[in-house]
Amino acid sequence: MNTIGSWLRAFGAFWWDFIVGDDWRLAAGVVAAIAVTGILARSHSTVWWFLPLAVLTLLALSLLSSVRAARRL
């Protein structure tokens, strides 16, 4: 049981680091964008544009944050 537990812990740690990575806000934003797209898809048939727009917005905000942090150094 100890081997399985350590394997599960390592597996979970890998996925946490892979998905969340350096910026938890970006990961939370993507999850929120997917949820909003799902909610909008129930009431509207053409919401394909929302997810790419949200991802581009999150990318721009992440880059802006990184540039500001680099300028402070």
PQR file of N, CA, C, O and H, with PARSE charges and radii, in Angstrom:
ATOM      1  N   MET A   1       0.826  -1.197   0.000 -0.4000 1.5000
ATOM      2  CA  MET A   1       0.000   0.000   0.000 -0.0000 2.0000
ATOM      3  C   MET A   1       0.866   1.254   0.000  0.5500 1.7000
ATOM      4  O   MET A   1       0.480   2.264  -0.588 -0.5500 1.4000
ATOM      5  N   ASN A   2       2.007   1.209   0.636 -0.4000 1.5000
ATOM      6  CA  ASN A   2       2.889   2.355   0.699 -0.0000 2.0000
ATOM      7  C   ASN A   2       3.417   2.718  -0.688  0.5500 1.7000
ATOM      8  O   ASN A   2       3.548   3.899  -1.009 -0.5500 1.4000
ATOM      9  H   ASN A   2       2.320   0.388   1.114  0.4000 1.0000
ATOM     10  N   THR A   3       3.719   1.719  -1.507 -0.4000 1.5000
ATOM     11  CA  THR A   3       4.216   1.975  -2.852 -0.0000 2.0000
ATOM     12  C   THR A   3       3.143   2.630  -3.708  0.5500 1.7000
ATOM     13  O   THR A   3       3.433   3.560  -4.460 -0.5500 1.4000
ATOM     14  H   THR A   3       3.612   0.759  -1.246  0.4000 1.0000
ATOM     15  N   ILE A   4       1.919   2.160  -3.605 -0.4000 1.5000
ATOM     16  CA  ILE A   4       0.831   2.747  -4.374 -0.0000 2.0000
ATOM     17  C   ILE A   4       0.577   4.182  -3.916  0.5500 1.7000
ATOM     18  O   ILE A   4       0.360   5.068  -4.743 -0.5500 1.4000
ATOM     19  H   ILE A   4       1.683   1.405  -2.994  0.4000 1.0000
ATOM     20  N   GLY A   5       0.604   4.411  -2.621 -0.4000 1.5000
ATOM     21  CA  GLY A   5       0.399   5.759  -2.096 -0.0000 2.0000
ATOM     22  C   GLY A   5       1.464   6.734  -2.558  0.5500 1.7000
ATOM     23  O   GLY A   5       1.155   7.869  -2.920 -0.5500 1.4000
ATOM     24  H   GLY A   5       0.780   3.691  -1.949  0.4000 1.0000
ATOM     25  N   SER A   6       2.719   6.300  -2.547 -0.4000 1.5000
ATOM     26  CA  SER A   6       3.794   7.192  -2.995 -0.0000 2.0000
ATOM     27  C   SER A   6       3.707   7.429  -4.497  0.5500 1.7000
ATOM     28  O   SER A   6       4.015   8.520  -4.978 -0.5500 1.4000
ATOM     29  H   SER A   6       2.970   5.378  -2.252  0.4000 1.0000
ATOM     30  N   TRP A   7       3.285   6.403  -5.240 -0.4000 1.5000
ATOM     31  CA  TRP A   7       3.121   6.573  -6.679 -0.0000 2.0000
ATOM     32  C   TRP A   7       1.994   7.568  -6.974  0.5500 1.7000
ATOM     33  O   TRP A   7       2.140   8.432  -7.839 -0.5500 1.4000
ATOM     34  H   TRP A   7       3.034   5.517  -4.849  0.4000 1.0000
ATOM     35  N   LEU A   8       0.878   7.447  -6.260 -0.4000 1.5000
ATOM     36  CA  LEU A   8      -0.241   8.367  -6.455 -0.0000 2.0000
ATOM     37  C   LEU A   8       0.138   9.794  -6.076  0.5500 1.7000
ATOM     38  O   LEU A   8      -0.265  10.748  -6.742 -0.5500 1.4000
ATOM     39  H   LEU A   8       0.760   6.745  -5.558  0.4000 1.0000
ATOM     40  N   ARG A   9       0.903   9.934  -5.022 -0.4000 1.5000
ATOM     41  CA  ARG A   9       1.356  11.258  -4.605 -0.0000 2.0000
ATOM     42  C   ARG A   9       2.271  11.879  -5.662  0.5500 1.7000
ATOM     43  O   ARG A   9       2.134  13.060  -5.981 -0.5500 1.4000
ATOM     44  H   ARG A   9       1.230   9.159  -4.481  0.4000 1.0000
ATOM     45  N   ALA A  10       3.190  11.101  -6.200 -0.4000 1.5000
ATOM     46  CA  ALA A  10       4.091  11.596  -7.240 -0.0000 2.0000
ATOM     47  C   ALA A  10       3.319  11.934  -8.517  0.5500 1.7000
ATOM     48  O   ALA A  10       3.605  12.931  -9.179 -0.5500 1.4000
ATOM     49  H   ALA A  10       3.302  10.142  -5.941  0.4000 1.0000
ATOM     50  N   PHE A  11       2.344  11.100  -8.853 -0.4000 1.5000
ATOM     51  CA  PHE A  11       1.517  11.340 -10.034 -0.0000 2.0000
ATOM     52  C   PHE A  11       0.735  12.637  -9.876  0.5500 1.7000
ATOM     53  O   PHE A  11       0.685  13.450 -10.799 -0.5500 1.4000
ATOM     54  H   PHE A  11       2.111  10.289  -8.316  0.4000 1.0000
ATOM     55  N   GLY A  12       0.129  12.831  -8.717 -0.4000 1.5000
ATOM     56  CA  GLY A  12      -0.617  14.056  -8.462 -0.0000 2.0000
ATOM     57  C   GLY A  12       0.283  15.280  -8.444  0.5500 1.7000
ATOM     58  O   GLY A  12      -0.096  16.335  -8.953 -0.5500 1.4000
ATOM     59  H   GLY A  12       0.170  12.170  -7.968  0.4000 1.0000
ATOM     60  N   ALA A  13       1.473  15.151  -7.863 -0.4000 1.5000
ATOM     61  CA  ALA A  13       2.415  16.271  -7.829 -0.0000 2.0000
ATOM     62  C   ALA A  13       2.862  16.658  -9.233  0.5500 1.7000
ATOM     63  O   ALA A  13       3.015  17.841  -9.540 -0.5500 1.4000
ATOM     64  H   ALA A  13       1.781  14.294  -7.449  0.4000 1.0000
ATOM     65  N   PHE A  14       3.072  15.655 -10.082 -0.4000 1.5000
ATOM     66  CA  PHE A  14       3.450  15.946 -11.470 -0.0000 2.0000
ATOM     67  C   PHE A  14       2.366  16.748 -12.168  0.5500 1.7000
ATOM     68  O   PHE A  14       2.657  17.769 -12.790 -0.5500 1.4000
ATOM     69  H   PHE A  14       2.948  14.695  -9.833  0.4000 1.0000
ATOM     70  N   TRP A  15       1.111  16.297 -12.072 -0.4000 1.5000
ATOM     71  CA  TRP A  15       0.027  16.984 -12.763 -0.0000 2.0000
ATOM     72  C   TRP A  15      -0.223  18.363 -12.178  0.5500 1.7000
ATOM     73  O   TRP A  15      -0.548  19.296 -12.912 -0.5500 1.4000
ATOM     74  H   TRP A  15       0.875  15.467 -11.567  0.4000 1.0000
ATOM     75  N   TRP A  16      -0.081  18.503 -10.888 -0.4000 1.5000
ATOM     76  CA  TRP A  16      -0.240  19.829 -10.269 -0.0000 2.0000
ATOM     77  C   TRP A  16       0.814  20.781 -10.804  0.5500 1.7000
ATOM     78  O   TRP A  16       0.498  21.912 -11.173 -0.5500 1.4000
ATOM     79  H   TRP A  16       0.183  17.745 -10.291  0.4000 1.0000
ATOM     80  N   ASP A  17       2.066  20.335 -10.850 -0.4000 1.5000
ATOM     81  CA  ASP A  17       3.147  21.177 -11.343 -0.0000 2.0000
ATOM     82  C   ASP A  17       2.987  21.447 -12.836  0.5500 1.7000
ATOM     83  O   ASP A  17       3.286  22.548 -13.299 -0.5500 1.4000
ATOM     84  H   ASP A  17       2.323  19.416 -10.550  0.4000 1.0000
ATOM     85  N   PHE A  18       2.521  20.461 -13.591 -0.4000 1.5000
ATOM     86  CA  PHE A  18       2.358  20.617 -15.033 -0.0000 2.0000
ATOM     87  C   PHE A  18       1.228  21.580 -15.364  0.5500 1.7000
ATOM     88  O   PHE A  18       1.378  22.427 -16.245 -0.5500 1.4000
ATOM     89  H   PHE A  18       2.277  19.567 -13.215  0.4000 1.0000
ATOM     90  N   ILE A  19       0.106  21.466 -14.674 -0.4000 1.5000
ATOM     91  CA  ILE A  19      -1.050  22.295 -14.993 -0.0000 2.0000
ATOM     92  C   ILE A  19      -0.923  23.678 -14.357  0.5500 1.7000
ATOM     93  O   ILE A  19      -1.101  24.689 -15.036 -0.5500 1.4000
ATOM     94  H   ILE A  19      -0.016  20.778 -13.958  0.4000 1.0000
ATOM     95  N   VAL A  20      -0.622  23.728 -13.088 -0.4000 1.5000
ATOM     96  CA  VAL A  20      -0.558  25.008 -12.401 -0.0000 2.0000
ATOM     97  C   VAL A  20       0.767  25.708 -12.704  0.5500 1.7000
ATOM     98  O   VAL A  20       0.790  26.904 -12.993 -0.5500 1.4000
ATOM     99  H   VAL A  20      -0.478  22.907 -12.537  0.4000 1.0000
ATOM    100  N   GLY A  21       1.846  24.973 -12.639 -0.4000 1.5000
ATOM    101  CA  GLY A  21       3.149  25.525 -12.999 -0.0000 2.0000
ATOM    102  C   GLY A  21       3.538  26.723 -12.169  0.5500 1.7000
ATOM    103  O   GLY A  21       3.424  26.709 -10.944 -0.5500 1.4000
ATOM    104  H   GLY A  21       1.828  24.001 -12.404  0.4000 1.0000
ATOM    105  N   ASP A  22       4.001  27.764 -12.844 -0.4000 1.5000
ATOM    106  CA  ASP A  22       4.484  28.959 -12.167 -0.0000 2.0000
ATOM    107  C   ASP A  22       3.379  29.941 -11.793  0.5500 1.7000
ATOM    108  O   ASP A  22       3.524  30.709 -10.843 -0.5500 1.4000
ATOM    109  H   ASP A  22       4.094  27.775 -13.839  0.4000 1.0000
ATOM    110  N   ASP A  23       2.280  29.918 -12.534 -0.4000 1.5000
ATOM    111  CA  ASP A  23       1.245  30.934 -12.338 -0.0000 2.0000
ATOM    112  C   ASP A  23      -0.108  30.265 -12.132  0.5500 1.7000
ATOM    113  O   ASP A  23      -0.736  29.819 -13.092 -0.5500 1.4000
ATOM    114  H   ASP A  23       2.162  29.293 -13.306  0.4000 1.0000
ATOM    115  N   TRP A  24      -0.549  30.195 -10.902 -0.4000 1.5000
ATOM    116  CA  TRP A  24      -1.827  29.552 -10.599 -0.0000 2.0000
ATOM    117  C   TRP A  24      -2.994  30.367 -11.135  0.5500 1.7000
ATOM    118  O   TRP A  24      -4.066  29.824 -11.399 -0.5500 1.4000
ATOM    119  H   TRP A  24      -0.038  30.557 -10.122  0.4000 1.0000
ATOM    120  N   ARG A  25      -2.787  31.674 -11.296 -0.4000 1.5000
ATOM    121  CA  ARG A  25      -3.871  32.521 -11.806 -0.0000 2.0000
ATOM    122  C   ARG A  25      -4.186  32.197 -13.266  0.5500 1.7000
ATOM    123  O   ARG A  25      -5.344  32.247 -13.679 -0.5500 1.4000
ATOM    124  H   ARG A  25      -1.916  32.116 -11.081  0.4000 1.0000
ATOM    125  N   LEU A  26      -3.163  31.868 -14.038 -0.4000 1.5000
ATOM    126  CA  LEU A  26      -3.375  31.490 -15.429 -0.0000 2.0000
ATOM    127  C   LEU A  26      -4.156  30.181 -15.522  0.5500 1.7000
ATOM    128  O   LEU A  26      -5.074  30.058 -16.333 -0.5500 1.4000
ATOM    129  H   LEU A  26      -2.222  31.827 -13.702  0.4000 1.0000
ATOM    130  N   ALA A  27      -3.795  29.216 -14.702 -0.4000 1.5000
ATOM    131  CA  ALA A  27      -4.521  27.941 -14.691 -0.0000 2.0000
ATOM    132  C   ALA A  27      -5.964  28.138 -14.253  0.5500 1.7000
ATOM    133  O   ALA A  27      -6.871  27.540 -14.832 -0.5500 1.4000
ATOM    134  H   ALA A  27      -3.049  29.315 -14.044  0.4000 1.0000
ATOM    135  N   ALA A  28      -6.189  28.961 -13.246 -0.4000 1.5000
ATOM    136  CA  ALA A  28      -7.552  29.230 -12.792 -0.0000 2.0000
ATOM    137  C   ALA A  28      -8.345  29.974 -13.860  0.5500 1.7000
ATOM    138  O   ALA A  28      -9.541  29.732 -14.019 -0.5500 1.4000
ATOM    139  H   ALA A  28      -5.452  29.446 -12.776  0.4000 1.0000
ATOM    140  N   GLY A  29      -7.705  30.861 -14.582 -0.4000 1.5000
ATOM    141  CA  GLY A  29      -8.375  31.579 -15.658 -0.0000 2.0000
ATOM    142  C   GLY A  29      -8.798  30.672 -16.797  0.5500 1.7000
ATOM    143  O   GLY A  29      -9.878  30.844 -17.364 -0.5500 1.4000
ATOM    144  H   GLY A  29      -6.733  31.057 -14.453  0.4000 1.0000
ATOM    145  N   VAL A  30      -7.953  29.706 -17.136 -0.4000 1.5000
ATOM    146  CA  VAL A  30      -8.307  28.754 -18.189 -0.0000 2.0000
ATOM    147  C   VAL A  30      -9.476  27.882 -17.749  0.5500 1.7000
ATOM    148  O   VAL A  30     -10.389  27.624 -18.533 -0.5500 1.4000
ATOM    149  H   VAL A  30      -7.076  29.567 -16.675  0.4000 1.0000
ATOM    150  N   VAL A  31      -9.453  27.428 -16.504 -0.4000 1.5000
ATOM    151  CA  VAL A  31     -10.568  26.631 -15.988 -0.0000 2.0000
ATOM    152  C   VAL A  31     -11.855  27.453 -15.997  0.5500 1.7000
ATOM    153  O   VAL A  31     -12.913  26.945 -16.370 -0.5500 1.4000
ATOM    154  H   VAL A  31      -8.712  27.637 -15.866  0.4000 1.0000
ATOM    155  N   ALA A  32     -11.770  28.702 -15.594 -0.4000 1.5000
ATOM    156  CA  ALA A  32     -12.952  29.575 -15.601 -0.0000 2.0000
ATOM    157  C   ALA A  32     -13.442  29.814 -17.031  0.5500 1.7000
ATOM    158  O   ALA A  32     -14.649  29.834 -17.270 -0.5500 1.4000
ATOM    159  H   ALA A  32     -10.911  29.114 -15.291  0.4000 1.0000
ATOM    160  N   ALA A  33     -12.529  29.993 -17.974 -0.4000 1.5000
ATOM    161  CA  ALA A  33     -12.915  30.214 -19.372 -0.0000 2.0000
ATOM    162  C   ALA A  33     -13.609  28.983 -19.944  0.5500 1.7000
ATOM    163  O   ALA A  33     -14.584  29.110 -20.685 -0.5500 1.4000
ATOM    164  H   ALA A  33     -11.548  29.977 -17.780  0.4000 1.0000
ATOM    165  N   ILE A  34     -13.122  27.808 -19.612 -0.4000 1.5000
ATOM    166  CA  ILE A  34     -13.773  26.581 -20.075 -0.0000 2.0000
ATOM    167  C   ILE A  34     -15.160  26.453 -19.464  0.5500 1.7000
ATOM    168  O   ILE A  34     -16.105  26.054 -20.145 -0.5500 1.4000
ATOM    169  H   ILE A  34     -12.330  27.705 -19.010  0.4000 1.0000
ATOM    170  N   ALA A  35     -15.289  26.788 -18.187 -0.4000 1.5000
ATOM    171  CA  ALA A  35     -16.604  26.717 -17.529 -0.0000 2.0000
ATOM    172  C   ALA A  35     -17.585  27.719 -18.143  0.5500 1.7000
ATOM    173  O   ALA A  35     -18.742  27.381 -18.391 -0.5500 1.4000
ATOM    174  H   ALA A  35     -14.522  27.112 -17.633  0.4000 1.0000
ATOM    175  N   VAL A  36     -17.129  28.943 -18.387 -0.4000 1.5000
ATOM    176  CA  VAL A  36     -18.005  29.954 -18.990 -0.0000 2.0000
ATOM    177  C   VAL A  36     -18.400  29.539 -20.408  0.5500 1.7000
ATOM    178  O   VAL A  36     -19.546  29.736 -20.811 -0.5500 1.4000
ATOM    179  H   VAL A  36     -16.189  29.218 -18.185  0.4000 1.0000
ATOM    180  N   THR A  37     -17.475  28.974 -21.157 -0.4000 1.5000
ATOM    181  CA  THR A  37     -17.789  28.500 -22.504 -0.0000 2.0000
ATOM    182  C   THR A  37     -18.849  27.409 -22.450  0.5500 1.7000
ATOM    183  O   THR A  37     -19.765  27.390 -23.273 -0.5500 1.4000
ATOM    184  H   THR A  37     -16.544  28.814 -20.829  0.4000 1.0000
ATOM    185  N   GLY A  38     -18.733  26.505 -21.491 -0.4000 1.5000
ATOM    186  CA  GLY A  38     -19.735  25.453 -21.335 -0.0000 2.0000
ATOM    187  C   GLY A  38     -21.097  26.000 -20.977  0.5500 1.7000
ATOM    188  O   GLY A  38     -22.115  25.531 -21.485 -0.5500 1.4000
ATOM    189  H   GLY A  38     -17.989  26.520 -20.823  0.4000 1.0000
ATOM    190  N   ILE A  39     -21.120  26.992 -20.104 -0.4000 1.5000
ATOM    191  CA  ILE A  39     -22.393  27.605 -19.711 -0.0000 2.0000
ATOM    192  C   ILE A  39     -23.014  28.349 -20.891  0.5500 1.7000
ATOM    193  O   ILE A  39     -24.216  28.242 -21.132 -0.5500 1.4000
ATOM    194  H   ILE A  39     -20.293  27.373 -19.691  0.4000 1.0000
ATOM    195  N   LEU A  40     -22.196  29.099 -21.624 -0.4000 1.5000
ATOM    196  CA  LEU A  40     -22.714  29.827 -22.780 -0.0000 2.0000
ATOM    197  C   LEU A  40     -23.173  28.886 -23.895  0.5500 1.7000
ATOM    198  O   LEU A  40     -24.116  29.200 -24.622 -0.5500 1.4000
ATOM    199  H   LEU A  40     -21.219  29.186 -21.428  0.4000 1.0000
ATOM    200  N   ALA A  41     -22.519  27.749 -24.030 -0.4000 1.5000
ATOM    201  CA  ALA A  41     -22.872  26.806 -25.091 -0.0000 2.0000
ATOM    202  C   ALA A  41     -24.268  26.222 -24.881  0.5500 1.7000
ATOM    203  O   ALA A  41     -24.906  25.798 -25.844 -0.5500 1.4000
ATOM    204  H   ALA A  41     -21.754  27.494 -23.440  0.4000 1.0000
ATOM    205  N   ARG A  42     -24.745  26.194 -23.662 -0.4000 1.5000
ATOM    206  CA  ARG A  42     -26.094  25.683 -23.408 -0.0000 2.0000
ATOM    207  C   ARG A  42     -27.166  26.628 -23.927  0.5500 1.7000
ATOM    208  O   ARG A  42     -28.242  26.186 -24.328 -0.5500 1.4000
ATOM    209  H   ARG A  42     -24.227  26.538 -22.879  0.4000 1.0000
ATOM    210  N   SER A  43     -26.882  27.927 -23.922 -0.4000 1.5000
ATOM    211  CA  SER A  43     -27.901  28.881 -24.336 -0.0000 2.0000
ATOM    212  C   SER A  43     -27.675  29.428 -25.754  0.5500 1.7000
ATOM    213  O   SER A  43     -28.625  29.864 -26.404 -0.5500 1.4000
ATOM    214  H   SER A  43     -26.008  28.287 -23.596  0.4000 1.0000
ATOM    215  N   HIS A  44     -26.443  29.407 -26.227 -0.4000 1.5000
ATOM    216  CA  HIS A  44     -26.127  29.916 -27.567 -0.0000 2.0000
ATOM    217  C   HIS A  44     -25.407  28.827 -28.342  0.5500 1.7000
ATOM    218  O   HIS A  44     -24.684  28.017 -27.762 -0.5500 1.4000
ATOM    219  H   HIS A  44     -25.672  29.053 -25.699  0.4000 1.0000
ATOM    220  N   SER A  45     -25.600  28.808 -29.626 -0.4000 1.5000
ATOM    221  CA  SER A  45     -24.958  27.755 -30.420 -0.0000 2.0000
ATOM    222  C   SER A  45     -23.597  28.171 -30.969  0.5500 1.7000
ATOM    223  O   SER A  45     -22.796  27.307 -31.323 -0.5500 1.4000
ATOM    224  H   SER A  45     -26.187  29.466 -30.098  0.4000 1.0000
ATOM    225  N   THR A  46     -23.316  29.463 -31.049 -0.4000 1.5000
ATOM    226  CA  THR A  46     -22.051  29.910 -31.635 -0.0000 2.0000
ATOM    227  C   THR A  46     -21.219  30.648 -30.599  0.5500 1.7000
ATOM    228  O   THR A  46     -21.151  31.877 -30.606 -0.5500 1.4000
ATOM    229  H   THR A  46     -23.968  30.165 -30.761  0.4000 1.0000
ATOM    230  N   VAL A  47     -20.598  29.907 -29.723 -0.4000 1.5000
ATOM    231  CA  VAL A  47     -19.729  30.511 -28.706 -0.0000 2.0000
ATOM    232  C   VAL A  47     -18.293  30.016 -28.837  0.5500 1.7000
ATOM    233  O   VAL A  47     -17.503  30.139 -27.901 -0.5500 1.4000
ATOM    234  H   VAL A  47     -20.653  28.909 -29.716  0.4000 1.0000
ATOM    235  N   TRP A  48     -17.955  29.458 -29.995 -0.4000 1.5000
ATOM    236  CA  TRP A  48     -16.620  28.927 -30.203 -0.0000 2.0000
ATOM    237  C   TRP A  48     -15.555  30.004 -30.028  0.5500 1.7000
ATOM    238  O   TRP A  48     -14.421  29.699 -29.660 -0.5500 1.4000
ATOM    239  H   TRP A  48     -18.596  29.359 -30.756  0.4000 1.0000
ATOM    240  N   TRP A  49     -15.908  31.249 -30.288 -0.4000 1.5000
ATOM    241  CA  TRP A  49     -14.961  32.355 -30.271 -0.0000 2.0000
ATOM    242  C   TRP A  49     -14.556  32.751 -28.853  0.5500 1.7000
ATOM    243  O   TRP A  49     -13.516  33.382 -28.664 -0.5500 1.4000
ATOM    244  H   TRP A  49     -16.829  31.496 -30.588  0.4000 1.0000
ATOM    245  N   PHE A  50     -15.367  32.388 -27.853 -0.4000 1.5000
ATOM    246  CA  PHE A  50     -15.079  32.861 -26.498 -0.0000 2.0000
ATOM    247  C   PHE A  50     -13.800  32.259 -25.927  0.5500 1.7000
ATOM    248  O   PHE A  50     -12.996  32.976 -25.332 -0.5500 1.4000
ATOM    249  H   PHE A  50     -16.212  31.876 -28.006  0.4000 1.0000
ATOM    250  N   LEU A  51     -13.599  30.969 -26.097 -0.4000 1.5000
ATOM    251  CA  LEU A  51     -12.424  30.321 -25.498 -0.0000 2.0000
ATOM    252  C   LEU A  51     -11.107  30.830 -26.084  0.5500 1.7000
ATOM    253  O   LEU A  51     -10.200  31.144 -25.314 -0.5500 1.4000
ATOM    254  H   LEU A  51     -14.251  30.386 -26.581  0.4000 1.0000
ATOM    255  N   PRO A  52     -10.954  30.928 -27.421 -0.5600 1.5000
ATOM    256  CA  PRO A  52      -9.699  31.505 -27.929  0.2800 2.0000
ATOM    257  C   PRO A  52      -9.474  32.949 -27.475  0.5500 1.7000
ATOM    258  O   PRO A  52      -8.346  33.343 -27.181 -0.5500 1.4000
ATOM    259  N   LEU A  53     -10.547  33.729 -27.418 -0.4000 1.5000
ATOM    260  CA  LEU A  53     -10.432  35.105 -26.947 -0.0000 2.0000
ATOM    261  C   LEU A  53      -9.987  35.148 -25.485  0.5500 1.7000
ATOM    262  O   LEU A  53      -9.145  35.963 -25.109 -0.5500 1.4000
ATOM    263  H   LEU A  53     -11.464  33.408 -27.656  0.4000 1.0000
ATOM    264  N   ALA A  54     -10.549  34.281 -24.677 -0.4000 1.5000
ATOM    265  CA  ALA A  54     -10.168  34.229 -23.261 -0.0000 2.0000
ATOM    266  C   ALA A  54      -8.711  33.797 -23.102  0.5500 1.7000
ATOM    267  O   ALA A  54      -7.983  34.364 -22.286 -0.5500 1.4000
ATOM    268  H   ALA A  54     -11.234  33.618 -24.982  0.4000 1.0000
ATOM    269  N   VAL A  55      -8.284  32.806 -23.870 -0.4000 1.5000
ATOM    270  CA  VAL A  55      -6.894  32.338 -23.772 -0.0000 2.0000
ATOM    271  C   VAL A  55      -5.924  33.422 -24.223  0.5500 1.7000
ATOM    272  O   VAL A  55      -4.881  33.615 -23.598 -0.5500 1.4000
ATOM    273  H   VAL A  55      -8.876  32.346 -24.532  0.4000 1.0000
ATOM    274  N   LEU A  56      -6.253  34.131 -25.296 -0.4000 1.5000
ATOM    275  CA  LEU A  56      -5.388  35.234 -25.740 -0.0000 2.0000
ATOM    276  C   LEU A  56      -5.327  36.346 -24.700  0.5500 1.7000
ATOM    277  O   LEU A  56      -4.265  36.924 -24.471 -0.5500 1.4000
ATOM    278  H   LEU A  56      -7.100  33.974 -25.804  0.4000 1.0000
ATOM    279  N   THR A  57      -6.447  36.645 -24.076 -0.4000 1.5000
ATOM    280  CA  THR A  57      -6.466  37.649 -23.023 -0.0000 2.0000
ATOM    281  C   THR A  57      -5.617  37.221 -21.838  0.5500 1.7000
ATOM    282  O   THR A  57      -4.852  38.019 -21.296 -0.5500 1.4000
ATOM    283  H   THR A  57      -7.310  36.175 -24.262  0.4000 1.0000
ATOM    284  N   LEU A  58      -5.753  35.956 -21.433 -0.4000 1.5000
ATOM    285  CA  LEU A  58      -4.948  35.456 -20.319 -0.0000 2.0000
ATOM    286  C   LEU A  58      -3.467  35.456 -20.657  0.5500 1.7000
ATOM    287  O   LEU A  58      -2.635  35.751 -19.799 -0.5500 1.4000
ATOM    288  H   LEU A  58      -6.375  35.308 -21.873  0.4000 1.0000
ATOM    289  N   LEU A  59      -3.129  35.130 -21.898 -0.4000 1.5000
ATOM    290  CA  LEU A  59      -1.736  35.161 -22.327 -0.0000 2.0000
ATOM    291  C   LEU A  59      -1.184  36.579 -22.260  0.5500 1.7000
ATOM    292  O   LEU A  59      -0.068  36.795 -21.787 -0.5500 1.4000
ATOM    293  H   LEU A  59      -3.805  34.891 -22.595  0.4000 1.0000
ATOM    294  N   ALA A  60      -1.963  37.539 -22.732 -0.4000 1.5000
ATOM    295  CA  ALA A  60      -1.514  38.936 -22.689 -0.0000 2.0000
ATOM    296  C   ALA A  60      -1.320  39.405 -21.245  0.5500 1.7000
ATOM    297  O   ALA A  60      -0.337  40.079 -20.938 -0.5500 1.4000
ATOM    298  H   ALA A  60      -2.869  37.364 -23.117  0.4000 1.0000
ATOM    299  N   LEU A  61      -2.249  39.054 -20.368 -0.4000 1.5000
ATOM    300  CA  LEU A  61      -2.112  39.443 -18.959 -0.0000 2.0000
ATOM    301  C   LEU A  61      -0.901  38.782 -18.311  0.5500 1.7000
ATOM    302  O   LEU A  61      -0.206  39.409 -17.511 -0.5500 1.4000
ATOM    303  H   LEU A  61      -3.047  38.507 -20.617  0.4000 1.0000
ATOM    304  N   SER A  62      -0.646  37.529 -18.648 -0.4000 1.5000
ATOM    305  CA  SER A  62       0.509  36.825 -18.096 -0.0000 2.0000
ATOM    306  C   SER A  62       1.813  37.453 -18.583  0.5500 1.7000
ATOM    307  O   SER A  62       2.749  37.632 -17.804 -0.5500 1.4000
ATOM    308  H   SER A  62      -1.210  37.019 -19.298  0.4000 1.0000
ATOM    309  N   LEU A  63       1.870  37.785 -19.864 -0.4000 1.5000
ATOM    310  CA  LEU A  63       3.069  38.432 -20.397 -0.0000 2.0000
ATOM    311  C   LEU A  63       3.280  39.811 -19.787  0.5500 1.7000
ATOM    312  O   LEU A  63       4.409  40.190 -19.473 -0.5500 1.4000
ATOM    313  H   LEU A  63       1.109  37.641 -20.496  0.4000 1.0000
ATOM    314  N   LEU A  64       2.201  40.557 -19.621 -0.4000 1.5000
ATOM    315  CA  LEU A  64       2.296  41.868 -18.993 -0.0000 2.0000
ATOM    316  C   LEU A  64       2.823  41.762 -17.565  0.5500 1.7000
ATOM    317  O   LEU A  64       3.655  42.562 -17.136 -0.5500 1.4000
ATOM    318  H   LEU A  64       1.285  40.249 -19.876  0.4000 1.0000
ATOM    319  N   SER A  65       2.338  40.782 -16.851 -0.4000 1.5000
ATOM    320  CA  SER A  65       2.804  40.560 -15.485 -0.0000 2.0000
ATOM    321  C   SER A  65       4.293  40.194 -15.454  0.5500 1.7000
ATOM    322  O   SER A  65       5.034  40.663 -14.589 -0.5500 1.4000
ATOM    323  H   SER A  65       1.663  40.132 -17.200  0.4000 1.0000
ATOM    324  N   SER A  66       4.722  39.359 -16.396 -0.4000 1.5000
ATOM    325  CA  SER A  66       6.132  38.960 -16.451 -0.0000 2.0000
ATOM    326  C   SER A  66       7.040  40.129 -16.813  0.5500 1.7000
ATOM    327  O   SER A  66       8.128  40.276 -16.257 -0.5500 1.4000
ATOM    328  H   SER A  66       4.120  38.978 -17.098  0.4000 1.0000
ATOM    329  N   VAL A  67       6.586  40.950 -17.740 -0.4000 1.5000
ATOM    330  CA  VAL A  67       7.380  42.112 -18.133 -0.0000 2.0000
ATOM    331  C   VAL A  67       7.510  43.081 -16.969  0.5500 1.7000
ATOM    332  O   VAL A  67       8.594  43.606 -16.715 -0.5500 1.4000
ATOM    333  H   VAL A  67       5.702  40.830 -18.192  0.4000 1.0000
ATOM    334  N   ARG A  68       6.417  43.319 -16.263 -0.4000 1.5000
ATOM    335  CA  ARG A  68       6.478  44.210 -15.101 -0.0000 2.0000
ATOM    336  C   ARG A  68       7.414  43.668 -14.025  0.5500 1.7000
ATOM    337  O   ARG A  68       8.152  44.429 -13.400 -0.5500 1.4000
ATOM    338  H   ARG A  68       5.536  42.892 -16.470  0.4000 1.0000
ATOM    339  N   ALA A  69       7.382  42.356 -13.810 -0.4000 1.5000
ATOM    340  CA  ALA A  69       8.270  41.759 -12.805 -0.0000 2.0000
ATOM    341  C   ALA A  69       9.731  41.860 -13.243  0.5500 1.7000
ATOM    342  O   ALA A  69      10.613  42.071 -12.411 -0.5500 1.4000
ATOM    343  H   ALA A  69       6.782  41.738 -14.318  0.4000 1.0000
ATOM    344  N   ALA A  70       9.988  41.711 -14.534 -0.4000 1.5000
ATOM    345  CA  ALA A  70      11.365  41.808 -15.034 -0.0000 2.0000
ATOM    346  C   ALA A  70      11.891  43.246 -14.932  0.5500 1.7000
ATOM    347  O   ALA A  70      13.082  43.452 -14.700 -0.5500 1.4000
ATOM    348  H   ALA A  70       9.271  41.539 -15.209  0.4000 1.0000
ATOM    349  N   ARG A  71      11.021  44.229 -15.104 -0.4000 1.5000
ATOM    350  CA  ARG A  71      11.450  45.625 -15.002 -0.0000 2.0000
ATOM    351  C   ARG A  71      11.788  46.014 -13.582  0.5500 1.7000
ATOM    352  O   ARG A  71      12.590  46.921 -13.360 -0.5500 1.4000
ATOM    353  H   ARG A  71      10.053  44.062 -15.293  0.4000 1.0000
ATOM    354  N   ARG A  72      11.185  45.339 -12.617 -0.4000 1.5000
ATOM    355  CA  ARG A  72      11.477  45.648 -11.203 -0.0000 2.0000
ATOM    356  C   ARG A  72      12.855  45.168 -10.780  0.5500 1.7000
ATOM    357  O   ARG A  72      13.402  45.638  -9.783 -0.5500 1.4000
ATOM    358  H   ARG A  72      10.533  44.603 -12.798  0.4000 1.0000
ATOM    359  N   LEU A  73      13.410  44.242 -11.531 -0.4000 1.5000
ATOM    360  CA  LEU A  73      14.726  43.697 -11.153 -0.0000 2.0000
ATOM    361  C   LEU A  73      15.802  44.642 -11.458  0.5500 1.7000
ATOM    362  O   LEU A  73      16.971  44.349 -11.207 -0.5500 1.4000
ATOM    363  H   LEU A  73      12.965  43.860 -12.341  0.4000 1.0000
TER
END
